[in-house]
Amino acid sequence: MHKRIANLPERSALIAFLDQAGAPVQFTRIADAHALRSSVEQEALQRRLAAMQRDGQIIRTHRGEFGSVDRTDLVTGRVIGHRNGFGFVRPDDAGSDLFLSPRHMRRLMHGDRVVARVVKIDHAGRREGALFEVIERGVDKVVGRLWRESGVTFVRPHNSRIHHDVLVPLDAGADARDGDYVVARVTEPPAGHHPPVGVVEEVLGSRLLPGMEVDVAIRAYELPVAWPEGAIAEAAALPAGVRDVDFEGREDLRDLAFVTIDGEDARDFDDAVHCKRTAAGWRLMVAIADVSAYILPSTALDAEARLRGNSVYFPDRVIPMLPESLSNGLCSLRPHEDRLCLGCELIITESGRVHRSRFFEGVIRSRARLTYTEVSQGLESADPVTGEKLVDVVPMLEVLRDAYTSLRRARDARGAIDLDLTETRVVLGPDRRVERFEPTERNTAHRIIEECMVAANVAAARLLERHRLPVLYRIHEGPPLDKAAELRVFLDEFGLKLGGGEAPEPRHFAAVIEDAASRPDARLVQTVLLRSLSQAAYAPGNLGHFGLAHRAYVHFTSPIRRYPDLLAHRAIRHVLRRGRPGDFDPAPGSSLAAVGDHCSMTERRADDATRDATAWLKCEFMLGKLGEVFDATITGVAAFGVFATLDEVFVEGLVHVSALGPNDFHFDPVRYRLSGERERRSFRLGDRMRVRVAHVDLDERRVDFEPVGKEYARRGGGRLNAAVRDSHRRRGRVRGFTRR
């Protein structure tokens, strides 16, 4: 431990000194100004200045001088790269992004933390910046394809946001063939006219190997996979099941007919439900796996769960937040096995209002592991096979459905937004190749469980708010002013109106959805409404949940697969055991805000990784469909063309503007439309097209379509499309830097 230096200036004093200096200054000047003359004092000052630099509070120039960043023309933030070579700085203070030209991005990579200087503001108020200083490098390893060209060996990153190829030694990956995927560690970042340099650490193999899309996504998005030895040891030391001693202080609810209802391929069962009719309404019991009984704060398992943030679900595997012995075993509410739970009892009135809620520690034994399909069929049809399996629990399920109907009426009255968008599921064959893509639509069972979980989450938020315990709220803010204004312009085109003036409320969005429900373009309207909303996140400050129209909301119901839920469980247990608010630390060793930011990041990272793997599989699947013709719907519009999704296989591809006919098109981003200047032709979201599969690029994870029909007489006989595709390859160049 370092000895405390009595006269060492605080960070605030150092920032004030550098502000007053007005320009970066040498270390000796700072030390002299604060009378720090001994080697011990100066070493302590060096450590403090280095820590302030890492935190972005100050900068250090290439000459070794220290300067303040708290000035109007300097912005500290994280670099977001773009596949076309430019980038943005996303400020730490949540201000507007700062544009970086390709020239300034030559020294940077996606993920770097930098200080940039504002050098220009255009007529629309958008800021352009220049690199001032790199604070921290964000890329340590890249995964990509190894190429050998003209005596140069390089790795082309799989992540398109990393636009630099990484030079590696000529003999790198000796057992790798051209085009094989490898993992390279970056040893020298990009600088001036020199690309980054690295060494090959792992050869993954050919891109055509089954499962390669997931192996690459795991590494490209740096998903933690291996378990630390400490976490393995702690998991092994846990009991195999519930012991007699575990019943102490818990309610024994094994006589109640709890059931789990999940997807067909689920293995980790977080929640179970039971419902009973009462004179005034219903008593709904929501039992959640008591992960907090086994994963204690400041343990190796807790540290790893926090690092992962959440489980990641790929088509052929899961990267769990907890070891499988817990996620699929000890914590999972498996049927006919005793399991510890943290329960929520909700008393629901006929009007759907939660009259009273109670939390408790308990033990349950699930009567059945049911699927959404089985429950929906059991409640809506007389299928004999399904009916036989559900015979013992159908009466309870019918009561549960009645309780849901009441909760649903209250939800509608509250004005919550209900976006019922179709998602797709990848179906793999025995050889791990894609057999088909199929739509996954919410049925009655999905809606029942969703409403039960929402009610339990709201009750948890109210409990913790009432007891003033720190917790990560699930926040979802309303649309920004500019998004709301653009949405109104779009809806006007469809004869729809969004109420609420400059600050629309959830009920105004719900009214638009209801007005459009019977229209053929209802899905289109829902898609645009969704795009106008802010992204949900985790934060310690309660800002409410706009989409659900709730004033306070936390995630409580999935502690096996989400770390914020585990934190909520610990807070609830603190309340149940009558702990004092001041004695509760939800995130020892870190600020709760930092944990919230991290969990928001891991959630986005998981979405990006699974989306990337799915895009790869879709491209692989479409290689066998080249030349085939499909009906499609336009699901995206950009200046360079339209994106269309095939009706039969649910794959999206690009129809380049050059293929849309002999016309000059104008892009209207507010109305999501491309309009021809010489002819009265336009393409907008929701329009129908018939297209041919023209090209598939696995490297870019992109499918190109050509419209079918005489009206699409293309300029240049399709040569422009080929030129556009070739420009992405940039053969004969190390990407991002001209070879000399």
Secondary structure, DSSP 8 states (H G I E B T S, - for coil): -----TT---HHHHHHHHHHH-S-B-HHHHHHHTT--SHHHHHHHHHHHHHHHHTTSEEE-TTS-EEE--STTEEEEEEEE-TTS-EEEEETT----EEE-HHHHTT--TT-EEEEEEEEE-TTS-EEEEEEEEEE---SEEEEEEEEETTEEEEEESSTT----EEE-TTTTTT--TT-EEEEEEEE--BTTB--EEEEEEEEE-TTSTTHHHHHHHHHTT---S--HHHHHHHHHS-SS--GGGGTTSEE-TTS--EEEE-TT-----EEEEEEE-SSEEEEEEEEE-GGGTS-TTSHHHHHHHHH-B-EE-SS-EE-SS-HIIIIIISS--BTSEEEEEEEEEEEETTS-EEEEEEEEEEEEBSEEEEHHHHHHHHH---HHHHHHHTTTHHHHHHHHHHHHHHHHHHHHHT-------EEEEEE-TTS-EEEEEEE---HHHHHHHHHHHHHHHHHHHHHHHTT----EEEB----HHHHHHHHHHHHHTT----STTS--HHHHHHHHHHHTTSTTHHHHHHHHHHHS---EEESS---BTTTTBSS-B--S-TTTBHHHHHHHHHHHHHHTT--GGG--SSTTS-HHHHHHHHHHHHHHHHHHHHHHHHHHHHHHHGGGTT-EEEEEEEEEETTEEEEEETTT--EEEEEGGGS-SS-EEEETTTTEEEESSSS-EEETT-EEEEEEEEEETTTTEEEEEE-STT---GGGGHHHHHHHHHHH-TTSBTTB---
